[in-house]
Amino acid sequence: MTTPADLYASHRELLERAITAAAARDYWSAFPESPSKSVYGEDAAPAGERAFTALLGKPFPIDVPGAVGTVSTEQSPYGLELGLSYPRADPLALVAAARTTIPSWRAVGPEGRAGIAAEILSRINARIFEMAHAVQHTSGQAFVMAFQAGGAHAQDRALEAIAYALAATTRMPARSSWSKPQRGSDPLSMAKTGTVVGRGVALVIGCTTFPTWNSYPGLFASLVTGNPVIVKPHPGAVLPLAITVQICREVLAEAGLNPDIVTLAVEQPGDGIAATLATHPDVRIVDFTGSSEFGDWLEANARQAVVYTEKAGLNTVILDSTSDYRGLLRNLAFSLSLYSGQMCTTPQNLLIPRDGIDTGDGRRTPEEFGADLAAAVDKLLGDPKRAAGTLGAIVNDGVLARLTEAAGSPGVVLRSAEVADEQFPGATIRTPVVVRLDAADDKTYTREWFGPVSFLITTDSTEHSLRVFTETVRAHGALSALVHSSSPEVLDAAREAALDAGVHLSENLTGGVFVNQTAAFSDLHGTGANPAATASLTDDYFVSGRFFTLQSRHHVPPAPAS
């Protein structure tokens, strides 16, 4: 049997490198993002596809405490028949099973838990092609994006969370000595221990769009800090997290531990299992990614737990001026198009002064900018094959409904179009829509329009744009913001506005970095400083609320006189 200590020893170099990278904030990645044969080997891609195909049309092989029947809820946005079923969870049985594992999981200690977590990650990475197909056919991400965001980048985010959790839980020594000098007598001496104690049962509530990327930080942060975890996938995206839980349970069992330290909670739509679990008195940590409506409900009602939410908001672009107009248009066109805007960081509100922006080649009015942006998107997506690879597929009817509603609005400057995918004729693929509004139309643009919907909003001035940005993000939240300006004064004002609004800011992106992408070990995702999220991926606050350090102490008698 391989012990947790053995696993820590085998992964120690990786874990120490991750802690160093998290502190340095420079580029570092532990898991290659390229699906190239030269990186993962000649047979990795076909073997992964075969493994994925072998799962289809069958019950997924996983044990669930107190299973009651099965559920089958997933439909591929690409039209592939999945036919997967999973054991249906009894939420009370899941909590009870998780609760019984707490003492043994606590006894493993931070290093052992980090070793197990790193081993789980290495095995997830070994199945990265299988995982990419699972993410593609549940989320609608195109395959390369599913491989990167759902595979390598998600694994990097997980490792980052492990690094933060390990550093936080080992900051205080497990054993220490205390000696206080006494005048005329032997010193008072004490031996003390510090034990990391998890807060309790943790619950991870997954989403459809990024089932791994958004779930892994909470899952692994809770595990390393000593908490058993119940993973509750979205009914539309179960498979990626089912594979993850399956691997977790295998590694735990091989290490001689109860596999119920990690369990899977699958439900029929409408079962309400997330609310039942989140408000159970033994569930002390909740991680959630999804709608603002349910995220707000969790924050208000899961009072016994520390709640980490990532919701949605009004991601904003402030347009003032640029020295690289073509680069601005290319970069923004890609940001609006990537994964059909189904990213919590995709820009929604583009603020432009009424008298236009200075491009270096002359001013462009809002009307001209709208036409130029539409042309840039059309050029990017002009080739159907490239368009399908960039856009992916529409994940659900809600996104399609919002797109249809926006497309019927007056003031459309970029019309949405259907795109065909030769490989998957049943896929629902749409290009973005951009609608012109005035700053007075706040009832429209202060709504969240998750999906390929953006608004070009005319303001009185850049100063007015900054006020609109600050006020709307304070009230409704945002996960990203972008400013384009050649003016140092405007950039300074935008930085101050972003600090006041509590959102991360990108400036003058015209190259290969995009506002809706964040890099593990360097970029923070979410802030906790505005309503869109209660924490940041990943910082100390994200892990510190998941554990306590409890002390014991006893006298050490003086050494006998010689």
N, C-alpha and C positions, 0 to 999 in steps of 0.2 A: 504494500500500500504506500502511495506517495503522500507524505504528510504536508500540512500547510507550511511548515517550516521548510520542507524541501522545495515547495513551489516558490516560496519567497526567495530562497537562495538561487533558484534557476532564473528568476526574473528580476533579481535585485538590480542588476546593471541597467535594465530598461526603466525600472521605477525611479532610480536615482537620476537617470538622464531626463526623465519626464519632469521631475521636481525642479531640476536645473532649468529646463526649458520654460516651465511655467513662471519661474522667477525672472528669466531674462526677457521674455516676451518677443523674442526674435523668431524667424521662421524655423520650424522643426516639425517633422512629421515622422511618426513611427511606422505608418502603414501606407505603402505606395498607392497613389490614386489612379495610376494608369493600368488598364486591363490588358496591357501588352503581354504577349507570350514571353518576351525577354525578361519580364519582371516576375510573373507568377508561374511560368513554365508552360510547356507546349500543351499539356493535357488539361490545364486548370479550367479553361473556359468550357470545353465540351463536357468535362466531368461535372462541372457546376450546373450546366443546363440539364444534363441527365438526372442529376440528383433532384433538381427542382421538378422536372417532369414526372419523376417517380412518385412524388408526393400527391400529385393531382388525382382527384376522383376517389380519395380514400380517407379513412379516419386518420388524423395526425397522431403519430405515436408519442403520447405523453400522458403521464399520470397526473390526476388532479384530486386532492383530498375531497371526499364527500361528493364526487361527481354524480349528477342527476341527469341522465340522458345526454344528448349531443346537440350541437348547434352547427349550422352551416349558413354563413352570412355574407361571404365575400363575393364580389363580382369584379372581374378585371375591367378597368377602364379601356383596355385594348380589345375587349370582346372575347378573350380566351376563356374557355370553360374551365373553372378551377375545381369545383366539386369537392372541396375540402370540408371536413367536419372535425369538430373538437369537443372534448368532454365539457359539459355545461357545469359551471361551478356553483356550489352552494356557498354563498358569501360567509355565513357563520362558521362553516367547517373550515374554510380557508383561513380565517382569522385565528380560530382555535389551533389549527395545525402550525401556523406561523408562530403563535405565542409560545408553543412548547419548545421551539428551537432556540429561543433567546439565550438561555444559560450556556448551551454548548457553543453557540456562535460567539458569544461574548468571550468565552474562555480561549478562543483561537488567538485573540490579540490582534492589534493593528497590522503588524507585519504579515502574519499568517493570512489574514483576510485580504490584504493587498496582493499577496502571492496567488491566492485563489482567483481573485478578480483578474489579475494579469493573465493567468492560464486560461480563464474563460475567454478573454479577448483574443488570445492567440488562436484559440480553436474557432472563434467566430471568423477571424481573418482567414483561416484555412478554408472556410466555406463561403468566401466572399462572392464568388460568382453565383452560387446558389442563392445567397442572400440578395444579390442584385436583381435577379429575376423575381424573387419574392416581393421586393420593394416595388419594382416596376409594375407588376401586375396587381398590386393593391393600391398604390398611391397614384399611378399614372405618370410617374417620372419616366422620361426616356431612359434607355438602358445605361448609357454612359453616366448620366447624372445619378441614376440609382446606384451604380457601382461606386461613384465618388461620394455623394452626399449620404446615401443610405448604407454605404460600406465603409470605405477608408476614412472619410471625414467623421462619420459617426463614431468609429473606433478611436480616432484621435481625441474626440471630445470625451469619450469614456475614459481614456487614459489620463486626460487632463483632470477629470473629476477624481480619479483614483489618486493622482499625485497630490492634489490639494487635500484630499481626505487623509492620506497617509501622513503628510507633513503636519496637518493640524492635530492628529491624534497621537503623534510621537513628539510633539513640541515639549510636553511636560514629561519628565523622567518617570519611568515606571517604579523606580526605587530611588530613594534618597535618604541621606543621613542629616540629622539636625543636632547641633551641639551648642549649648548656651553656657558660657563660662559663669561660674559662681565664686564669689569671693570667699576664700577660706575653705572651700570644699570641692568635691569632684564636679565637673560640669554636668548639667542636665543633658542627657542624650536620648534621642528618639530615632527610631527607624520608621520610615514612612513609605507607603506604596500609593501609587495613583493608577486607578483602573478606568479605562475608557468604557463607558456604559452607553449603549444605544438608547435613543429616546423610546423606541418601541417598534411595533409593526409599521412598516412603510408601505404606501400604496403609490404606484406609478400608473397614471391614466394616460394612455397613448392617444395619438391623433392619426388621421388618415394620410395626411400629406407627407409627414416626415416621421414615420413610426419608430425608426431607430435613432436618428439624429437627435430628436427631441426627448426621447425616453431614456437613453443611455446615461446621461449625466446624473439624473436623480437615482436611477437604479444602482449605479456603481458607487456613487457617493454614500448612499444609504448602506450598502453592503459593507464597505470598508469601515464605516463608523459604527458598525455592530448591530445593524437592524435587519431582520428578515424582511423580504420584499414580496408583495403581491403585485403582479403585473397585470393590468387590466387594459387590453388593447381596444381600440375602436373596432366596432363590428365590421367595418369595411376594410380593415388592415390588420388582420390577426396574424397571418403567417410569419412576417418578419420577427415579431416578438415571440411567437410560439417557438420558432427555431432558437431564438436567444435563450428562452427559459429552458428549453430542452438541453442546451449545452450547459447552462448553469447547473442544472440538476445532475448531469453526468459528472461534471468536475467535482461537485460537492460530495456525491456518493463515492467516487473514487478516492477522495481524501478522507473517507471514513466518517463523513458528517451526514446529518439528516438532510435529504434533498429538499424538504419542505421549507428550507431557508428561502427558497425562491419558488413561487407557485404562479400559475396562470389562471386568470379569472376571465372566462369568455361568457358572453351573454347574447341573448336575442335582443334586437333593437326594442327598446321600451321596457326592458327588465329593470332598469334603474339601478343596476348593481353598483355603479360608481358612487352614487349618492349613499347607498346603504353602507358600503365599505368606508367611505370617507367620513361618515359620522359615527362609526362604531367606536366605543370608548377605548378599545385597545389599539386602534389605528392612530398613531401619533405623528406621522409624517405623510403629507400628500404632495405629490408632484403632478402637475396637470399642464397639458398643452391643448389649446382648443379655443372655443368660442368665448368671447367676453361674458356672455350671459351666464354660462355655467361656471366660468372661472370666478365671477363675482359671487355667485351662489356659494361656491366652496369657501371663499374667503369669509363670507358672512356666517356660514353654518357649520363648518368643520372646526368648531371652537376648541376642541380637545387636542387639535393637531397643529403643528407648524405647517403652513401651506405655502408651497412654491408654485406660482402660476406663471405661465407665459400665454398671454392672450393676444389680441390684435389691437391695432391702433391706426392712426392717421399718419403713415410714413410720408414725409414731406420733402420736396425739393424746392430750394429758394434759388431762382434764376435772376442774376443781376448783370453779369457780364462774363466774357470768356476770351482768352487768347487762342483757343483751339476749338472753334465752333464745330468743325466736322467730328473731332474726337468726342466732344460733348454729346452730339447727336448719336454717334455710333454706340457710345457707352450707355446712354439712357435708353436707346432702342432695345439693346440687349437686356437691360435690367427690367424693362416692362414686359419683355417677351419670355424670359427664362421661366420654364415650367408653367407657362400660361399665367404668370402672376400669382400662382398659388403658393406663395412664400410669405411668411409673416413679416418679412422685411422689404417686400416689393413696394416701390413708391406708388402712392395713390394720389396725393395732392401736389401738383406742380404750380408754384406761385410765380407769376411773371408780372412786372409793372405794366401799367396801361400804355406807357410810352415806349415799351420794348426794352431790349437788352443790347448792349454794345458787344459786337462779336469780333472787333478788330478789323473786319471788312465792312463795317457799317452797322447801323442799328437794324434789328429785326423786330417788327411789331409782334404782338401776340398772335395775330392772324398768320403772319409769315412764319413765325416759329412753329405754330401748329402744323402748317403745311410741310415744313422742313422735317419735323419729327415724324409725321406720317410717311414721308418719302423714305426716311431712314429705316423705319420699321418694315416698310414694304420691300426695301432693298435687302434687308437682313433675311426676311422670310420669303423672298421671291422664289427660291428653289424649294420645291415641296419636300424633298428628302432632308435638306438642312432644316427646313421649318419644323418638320416632325421631330427631329432630334433636339431642337431647341425648345419647342413648346410642350412636348409630352402630350398627355391626354387630360381632358377635363375629368376631375376626380369624382364629382357627384352632381346631382341635379340642382343643388343649391347654388353652386358656382355658375352653372349654365343659366339658371333663372336670373341671377344678378347681371350676367353678361347681356342677356336678352333685354332686360329692363333698361340698362344703360344705353344699349344700342338703339333703343326706340326714343331716346331723348332728343330734344332739339339741340343744336350746337355740336353735333358729332363732327370731329375733324379727322378722325381715323376710324374707318369702319371695320368691324370684325368680319372675317371670312372663314369659311370652312377649309380645312386642309386634309388631304387624303394621305394615308400611310399605306404604302404598297405591302408592307409586311403584315399589317394588322388592319384590314379593311373595316373592321367593326369599331375602330377607335373613334372617339368623339374629340376632334381637335379643332380649336378655334384660335384665330389671331386676336391680339388685343383691340380694345376700343378706347379711344380718348375723346372726351367730351369737354367743350369749352363752357366755362361758367364765369360768373362774376363773384367777387368776394362776398357780396350780399346774399348769395345763394347758399348760406351756411347750412340750411336744413338738409341739403343734398350732400355736400362734401364732408360734413361731420358724421355721416353714417360710415360704417365700415363696409366696403364693397370688395370683400376678399375674392380675388380672382383677377382675370386680365382686364380690369377696369381702372382707368385713371382719369383725372380731371385737370385740365389746364385752366387755372383760376387767375383772372385778371384782378390785380390790386392797384391801389393808387400810387404806390412807390415801393422801392425795396424796403424802406423803413416800415411801411404798412405790411409788407409780406412777412417781415420778421415778427411783427406783433401778432398777425394771424397764426403764424407758426407756433409761437410761444403759447398763445391762449388755447389753441385747439389741442396741442399735445398735452398741456397741463390738464385739460378737461377730459380728454379721451385717450391719451396715451399714444406712444409710437415706439417702434423698435429700431427705426433707422431714420436718419436725416442727411440731407446732402445740400451743399451750397456750391454754386458756381459764381465766382467773382474774381475779377482782376484787381480789385481794390483792397489793399491791406486793411483799411478802415472798415469796410463791409465784412471782411473775414473776421476781424476782431469782434464786430457786433454780432455776427452769426455764432461765434463761439460762446459769447456771453448768453445769447438767447438759448442756445442748446443746453448750457449749464442751468439756466433758469427753468427750462422745460424738463430737464432731467433725461436727456436722450443723447446717445452717441452721435457724433457728427463726422461726416466725410466731406472732404473739400476737393473740388475741381477734379473729379474722376474722369479721365479721358482715355485711359489705357486699359490694361487687362485686369484691373481690380474693379469690382462692381459693388454698389451700395448694398445690394441684397445678399452679399456673401460675407461670411466671417471665417477667419482662420483660427483653428484651435491653437492653444498655447500663446496666442498673441492678441487676437481681437476678443473683446468682451461682447456677449450677446445678451441684450436686455440690461436694464440698470437697477430695477427696483425703485427708481426715483420718479416714475410716472405710472399711470394706471395700467399700462400694457403688460407689466411684469412685476413680480414681487422680489425678484432676485436676478443675479447676473450669472451667466454661464461663461467662465467659472471663476468664482472668487472665494475668499475665506468665508464670507457671509453665507454662501450657498452650502457650505459643509458644516459650519460651526453650530448651527441649530439642530443638527442631527444626533448629537451626543453630549454626554456630560462626562466629567472626570471626577470620580469619587475617590476619596482618600481614606486610608486606614493608617493608624499609627500606634506604636507601643514603645514603652521605655526600654532602653538598653542599659543593663546594669553596668556599673563601672568595672573595669578590669581588676581582678584580684591583685593585691599587692604582691610583689615578688619577694 
